[in-house]
Amino acid sequence: MTLDRAALGATLSRETGDPAFGDWLIDSRPHLFADVAVFLDTAQLVQMRHIIEAIEAVARHPAYEAAVLGWAPASAAPDFGPRGVFMGYDFHLGQNGPALIEINTNAGGAVLNAALARAQRSCCADAATPEMVDLNGFDAAVAEMFRKEWSRQRDSDFPETIAIVDDGPTAQYLYPEFLLMQRLLERHQHKVFIADPLELEYRNGELRRGGTRIDLVYNRLVDFSLEQPEHSALREAYLEGSVVVTPNPHIHALFADKRNLTFLSDPARLTEWGMDPALVRILSIAVPTTERVTPENVDRLWNNRKQLFFKPSAGYGSRAAYRGDKLTQSVWKAICQGDYVAQAYVAPSERLIQLDGEKQKRKADVRLYTYDGRMLLAAARLYQGQTTNMRTPGGGFAPVLLMTADGLSAVCSMCTPGSRMPDATPFLNSGTN
């Protein structure tokens, strides 16, 4: 066990300026943080980085962009320049190396995981040396990320007012992260609100909350296309370019629509589009084969369901996602009537924990937080059942520690935030796990 919960509580309280905040968060969400770390081989991390770089390159190719925008909503068409803060790439560690399970454009937990990383006990002699970790640079990297998003759409380089927007934000499970993010950005001289979209109004070319103009919206909504009526003010301001929104419908359409995995896992299609063969090779190994559920293939998919995982194309947070071997007839009927994809199932790795004096297993996945293809942070999630839920005893967010030839190195923030990893070609060619 590596987590010092007292240190975590003190860190959270210090970063919010509220002496009671740390204890409140830990007590109200007892399974948000795991007590253990998750260990990766250096080669696995290098592979993940190159998978991300390959996807980012493919996503900027005109043929791919035209294909995915072809099924995207109208609000996704405009590209105002932003690249999307806190992209999240989720991996399982399969027999052939890391397997990309999905991509998220409003991936939660990065700021919480930075605080978690600062509260780890050194579990091994070679862990957590200052040369390996620069968590002190994380806050500055986050603030710089938001300023870059602003400058991609505006001539100036500093948004004065930022709104963190979600439906009923105080009721959200990750609301504590909104508070941490608010304090972080305020420390970097921004005025920051946490707002429900119903509090926003658009008039005279400005998005406002009360009497205050909003320059940039950190978008945590799961209405990725901004189509719901209660989001109309934000949608109008966004489409008219009056406010910078990140992540936005265009970025979601390029990266996070689950239907996009059908292209990313199709070497023939990528080759036909003229993609670099090296990128095609990386993705052919890393992205499990995915196809849309259609009337033409439902019988075949049902017969092969035990080897598949089914996800709604616009899904998020593992909602309405199902392992094929757990399907009932009623759920299958709903899948056939919805817009779903079927992905080849890659079992998650497992982590042995001790809970109430007994050894138990928890499933694990790894999330890399990025901006514009560059690493910000890495974290793992431990869970039971079909999907992550942050409510599993002994589960929750966990820091990532790297295993190297010299032992263990703490890489909770992957060296310096924004750093690129070394060349992965030898590992990709060998197919080592």
C-alpha positions in Angstrom: 0.0 0.0 0.0 1.5 3.3 -1.1 -1.2 5.9 -0.4 -0.8 8.1 2.6 -4.4 9.2 3.0 -3.5 11.8 5.6 -1.1 13.4 3.2 -3.7 13.2 0.5 -6.2 15.0 2.6 -3.7 17.7 3.5 -2.7 18.2 -0.1 -6.4 18.6 -1.2 -7.1 21.0 1.6 -4.0 23.1 0.8 -4.8 23.3 -2.9 -8.4 24.5 -2.2 -7.6 26.7 0.8 -10.4 24.9 2.7 -9.1 23.0 5.8 -12.1 20.7 5.7 -12.0 19.9 2.0 -9.6 16.9 2.1 -11.5 15.0 4.8 -14.9 15.8 3.1 -13.7 14.4 -0.2 -12.2 11.3 1.2 -15.1 10.6 3.5 -17.8 11.3 0.9 -16.1 9.3 -1.9 -14.2 6.5 -0.1 -13.6 4.5 -3.2 -12.3 7.4 -5.4 -8.7 6.6 -4.6 -7.1 3.2 -4.3 -4.5 2.5 -1.6 -2.1 0.8 -4.1 -0.1 1.8 -7.2 -0.2 0.1 -10.6 3.1 -1.0 -12.1 4.0 -0.8 -15.8 7.0 -1.9 -17.8 8.8 0.9 -19.6 8.1 -0.7 -22.9 4.4 -0.7 -22.3 4.4 3.1 -21.6 6.5 3.8 -24.7 4.0 1.7 -26.8 1.1 3.7 -25.5 2.8 7.0 -26.4 3.4 5.9 -29.9 -0.2 4.6 -30.3 -1.4 8.1 -29.2 0.9 9.8 -31.6 -0.3 7.5 -34.5 -4.0 8.3 -33.7 -3.3 12.1 -33.5 -1.6 11.9 -36.9 -4.5 9.9 -38.5 -7.1 12.3 -37.0 -5.5 15.2 -38.9 -5.6 13.4 -42.3 -8.2 14.9 -44.7 -9.7 11.5 -45.7 -10.2 10.4 -42.1 -11.6 13.8 -41.1 -14.1 13.7 -44.0 -15.2 10.2 -43.1 -15.9 10.9 -39.4 -17.5 14.2 -40.0 -19.8 12.5 -42.4 -21.7 10.9 -39.5 -21.1 13.7 -37.0 -23.8 16.3 -36.0 -23.8 19.7 -37.7 -22.3 21.4 -34.7 -19.1 19.4 -35.2 -18.3 20.8 -38.6 -16.7 24.1 -37.6 -13.0 23.9 -36.6 -12.2 27.0 -34.5 -8.7 25.8 -33.7 -8.7 24.4 -30.1 -7.2 20.9 -29.7 -9.2 19.8 -26.6 -7.9 20.0 -23.0 -7.4 16.8 -21.0 -7.8 14.2 -23.8 -7.9 10.7 -22.2 -6.6 7.6 -23.9 -7.7 4.4 -22.1 -5.8 1.2 -22.4 -6.0 -2.4 -21.3 -2.8 -4.4 -21.1 -3.4 -7.3 -23.4 -1.3 -10.3 -24.6 0.1 -8.3 -27.5 0.8 -5.2 -25.5 -1.4 -2.2 -24.7 -4.8 -2.2 -26.4 -6.6 1.1 -26.9 -10.1 0.7 -25.5 -11.5 4.1 -26.1 -10.7 7.8 -26.3 -12.4 10.5 -24.2 -12.4 14.2 -24.9 -13.6 15.3 -21.5 -11.6 12.8 -19.4 -12.1 13.5 -15.7 -9.7 12.9 -12.9 -6.4 14.6 -14.0 -6.2 17.1 -11.2 -7.3 14.6 -8.7 -4.6 12.2 -9.9 -2.0 14.9 -9.6 -2.9 15.4 -6.0 -3.0 11.6 -5.5 0.6 11.3 -6.9 1.8 13.9 -4.4 0.5 11.7 -1.5 2.4 8.5 -2.3 4.7 6.8 0.1 7.9 5.4 -1.4 7.2 1.7 -1.7 10.6 0.8 -3.1 14.2 2.1 -2.7 14.2 3.4 -6.3 10.8 5.0 -6.3 9.8 8.7 -6.2 13.2 10.3 -6.8 13.0 14.0 -7.7 14.8 13.4 -11.0 12.0 11.1 -12.2 9.0 13.2 -11.2 8.2 16.9 -11.8 4.7 17.1 -10.2 5.6 20.7 -9.3 5.3 21.6 -12.9 1.8 20.1 -13.4 -0.2 23.1 -12.5 1.8 25.4 -14.8 1.4 22.9 -17.6 -2.4 22.9 -17.1 -2.7 26.7 -17.1 -0.5 26.9 -20.2 -2.8 24.4 -21.9 -5.8 26.6 -21.4 -4.0 29.6 -22.6 -2.9 27.8 -25.8 -6.5 26.8 -26.4 -7.5 30.5 -26.2 -4.7 31.6 -28.5 -5.6 29.0 -31.1 -8.9 30.9 -31.6 -8.1 34.4 -30.4 -5.3 37.0 -31.1 -4.6 37.6 -27.4 -3.0 34.9 -25.2 -4.9 35.3 -22.0 -8.6 34.5 -21.3 -9.7 36.6 -18.4 -12.8 34.7 -17.5 -13.2 30.9 -17.6 -16.3 28.9 -16.8 -16.2 25.2 -15.8 -19.6 24.0 -17.2 -21.6 20.9 -16.4 -25.2 20.0 -15.8 -25.9 20.3 -12.1 -22.2 20.6 -11.3 -22.5 20.3 -7.5 -24.3 17.0 -7.9 -21.5 15.5 -10.1 -19.4 12.7 -8.6 -16.3 14.6 -9.7 -17.4 18.0 -8.5 -14.4 18.1 -6.1 -12.2 18.2 -9.2 -14.1 21.2 -10.5 -13.2 23.0 -7.2 -9.6 22.0 -7.5 -9.5 23.1 -11.1 -11.1 26.4 -10.2 -8.4 27.1 -7.6 -5.6 26.0 -9.9 -6.7 28.5 -12.7 -7.3 31.2 -10.2 -3.7 30.9 -9.0 -2.8 31.7 -12.6 -4.7 34.9 -12.6 -7.9 33.8 -14.3 -11.4 34.5 -12.9 -13.2 31.2 -12.8 -16.8 30.1 -12.3 -18.3 26.7 -11.9 -21.6 27.0 -13.8 -24.7 25.1 -14.9 -25.5 25.8 -18.6 -28.9 27.0 -17.5 -27.1 29.9 -15.8 -25.7 31.1 -19.1 -27.2 33.5 -21.5 -26.1 34.7 -24.9 -26.8 38.3 -26.0 -25.1 41.0 -28.0 -22.4 38.6 -29.1 -21.3 37.6 -25.6 -21.8 34.6 -23.4 -22.6 35.7 -19.9 -23.2 34.4 -16.4 -25.1 37.1 -14.6 -23.3 40.3 -15.5 -19.9 38.7 -16.3 -18.7 37.9 -19.8 -17.2 34.5 -20.2 -14.2 34.2 -22.5 -13.5 30.4 -22.4 -15.6 27.4 -21.4 -14.0 24.3 -19.9 -16.7 21.9 -21.2 -17.5 18.9 -19.0 -20.9 18.3 -20.5 -21.7 14.8 -21.9 -24.0 16.4 -24.5 -21.0 16.3 -26.9 -22.8 18.1 -29.8 -24.5 20.7 -27.6 -27.9 19.7 -29.0 -30.0 19.6 -25.8 -32.4 22.6 -25.3 -30.8 23.5 -22.0 -27.5 24.0 -23.7 -28.8 26.4 -26.4 -27.1 29.5 -25.2 -23.7 27.8 -25.1 -24.3 26.2 -28.5 -25.2 29.5 -30.1 -22.2 31.3 -28.7 -20.0 28.5 -29.7 -21.2 28.2 -33.3 -20.9 32.0 -33.7 -17.3 31.9 -32.4 -18.2 34.2 -29.6 -16.7 32.0 -26.9 -13.8 29.5 -26.9 -15.1 26.0 -25.9 -12.7 23.2 -25.0 -13.2 20.3 -25.6 -15.8 21.1 -28.3 -18.1 19.2 -30.7 -15.4 19.2 -33.5 -12.8 17.5 -31.3 -15.3 14.9 -30.0 -16.2 14.1 -33.6 -12.6 13.6 -34.6 -11.5 11.5 -31.6 -14.2 10.2 -29.2 -17.2 9.0 -31.3 -17.0 5.2 -30.8 -17.7 4.7 -34.5 -14.3 6.1 -35.3 -12.7 3.0 -33.9 -14.1 1.1 -36.9 -11.6 3.2 -39.0 -8.7 3.1 -36.6 -8.9 -0.7 -36.4 -9.2 -1.2 -40.2 -5.7 -1.4 -41.8 -7.1 -1.8 -45.3 -9.1 1.4 -45.0 -6.2 3.4 -43.5 -3.9 2.1 -46.3 -6.5 3.1 -48.9 -6.5 6.6 -47.5 -2.8 6.8 -47.9 -1.7 6.7 -44.3 1.9 6.1 -43.4 2.5 2.3 -43.3 4.3 2.7 -39.9 1.1 4.3 -38.4 -1.1 1.6 -39.9 1.1 -1.1 -38.4 1.0 0.5 -34.9 -2.8 0.8 -35.0 -3.4 -2.6 -36.4 -1.7 -4.1 -33.3 -3.1 -1.6 -30.8 -6.7 -1.0 -31.7 -9.1 -4.0 -31.2 -11.2 -4.7 -34.3 -14.4 -2.7 -34.1 -17.5 -2.7 -36.3 -20.9 -1.1 -36.1 -23.9 -3.2 -35.2 -26.1 -3.3 -38.2 -29.1 -5.4 -39.3 -26.8 -7.2 -41.7 -24.4 -8.5 -39.0 -26.6 -8.9 -35.9 -26.8 -12.7 -36.2 -23.0 -13.1 -36.5 -22.3 -10.7 -33.7 -24.8 -12.5 -31.4 -23.2 -15.8 -32.2 -19.7 -14.3 -31.4 -20.8 -12.2 -28.5 -18.6 -13.8 -25.9 -15.6 -12.4 -27.7 -17.0 -8.9 -28.0 -17.7 -5.8 -26.0 -20.6 -3.5 -27.0 -20.6 0.3 -26.6 -23.0 3.1 -27.7 -21.4 5.3 -30.3 -21.9 8.4 -28.2 -21.4 6.7 -24.9 -19.3 8.0 -22.0 -18.2 6.8 -18.6 -18.9 3.1 -19.5 -22.7 3.8 -19.4 -24.8 1.3 -21.4 -21.7 -0.7 -22.3 -21.8 -4.5 -22.1 -19.6 -7.5 -22.2 -21.0 -9.9 -24.7 -20.9 -12.9 -22.4 -23.2 -11.0 -20.0 -25.9 -10.0 -22.5 -29.5 -10.8 -21.9 -32.0 -11.0 -24.8 -33.6 -7.7 -23.7 -30.3 -5.9 -23.6 -29.4 -7.3 -27.0 -32.7 -6.0 -28.4 -31.9 -2.6 -27.1 -28.4 -2.8 -28.7 -29.8 -3.7 -32.0 -32.2 -0.8 -31.9 -29.5 1.7 -30.9 -26.4 3.0 -32.5 -23.7 0.6 -31.1 -20.3 -0.7 -32.0 -18.9 -4.2 -31.2 -15.3 -4.2 -30.2 -13.1 -7.3 -29.9 -12.8 -7.9 -26.1 -9.4 -7.4 -24.5 -9.4 -8.5 -20.9 -8.0 -6.0 -18.5 -5.0 -6.8 -16.4 -5.4 -7.5 -12.7 -3.9 -6.0 -9.5 -3.7 -8.0 -6.3 -4.9 -5.9 -3.3 -5.5 -6.5 0.4 -8.9 -5.6 1.7 -10.0 -6.3 5.3 -7.1 -8.6 5.7 -7.9 -10.7 2.6 -6.1 -10.8 -0.8 -8.5 -9.9 -3.6 -8.1 -9.1 -7.3 -9.2 -5.9 -9.0 -9.2 -5.2 -12.7 -7.1 -2.4 -14.0 -6.9 0.0 -16.9 -4.5 2.8 -17.6 -5.4 6.3 -18.7 -3.0 8.7 -20.3 -4.0 12.4 -20.1 -2.7 14.4 -23.1 -2.9 17.8 -24.8 -2.3 18.1 -28.5 -0.6 14.6 -28.4 1.7 15.4 -25.5 1.6 13.6 -22.2 0.3 15.5 -19.2 -0.2 12.7 -16.7 -0.8 8.9 -16.3 -3.1 7.1 -14.0 -4.7 3.8 -13.5 -8.2 2.8 -12.4 -9.0 -0.3 -10.3 -12.5 -1.8 -10.4 -14.7 -4.8 -10.3 -17.5 -5.8 -12.7 -17.8 -5.0 -16.4 -16.6 -1.4 -16.3 -15.0 1.3 -14.1 -17.3 3.0 -11.6 -15.1 4.5 -8.8 -17.3 2.8 -6.3 -15.5 -0.5 -5.8 -14.1 -1.2 -2.3 -10.3 -1.3 -2.7 -10.6 0.4 -6.1 -10.5 3.9 -7.6 -7.8 6.0 -9.2 -4.2 4.7 -8.6 -0.8 6.2 -9.5 1.4 4.5 -12.1 4.9 3.5 -11.3 7.3 2.4 -14.1 9.5 -0.6 -13.9 12.9 -0.1 -15.5 16.1 -2.2 -15.8 17.3 -0.3 -12.7 14.2 -1.0 -10.6 11.2 1.2 -10.1 10.8 4.9 -11.0 7.8 7.0 -10.1 6.2 8.4 -13.3 3.0 9.7 -11.9 3.5 12.7 -14.1 5.7 11.0 -16.7 8.8 13.0 -16.0 8.2 16.6 -17.1 4.6 17.4 -18.0 4.3 17.7 -21.8 7.4 15.6 -22.5 7.6 13.1 -25.3 8.7 9.5 -24.7 11.7 7.9 -26.4 11.5 6.0 -29.6 9.3 2.8 -29.3 10.2 1.1 -32.6 12.2 -1.8 -31.0 9.3 -2.6 -28.7 6.6 -2.3 -31.4 8.6 -4.5 -33.7 9.1 -7.2 -31.1 5.5 -7.2 -29.9 6.6 -7.5 -26.3 4.1 -6.9 -23.5 
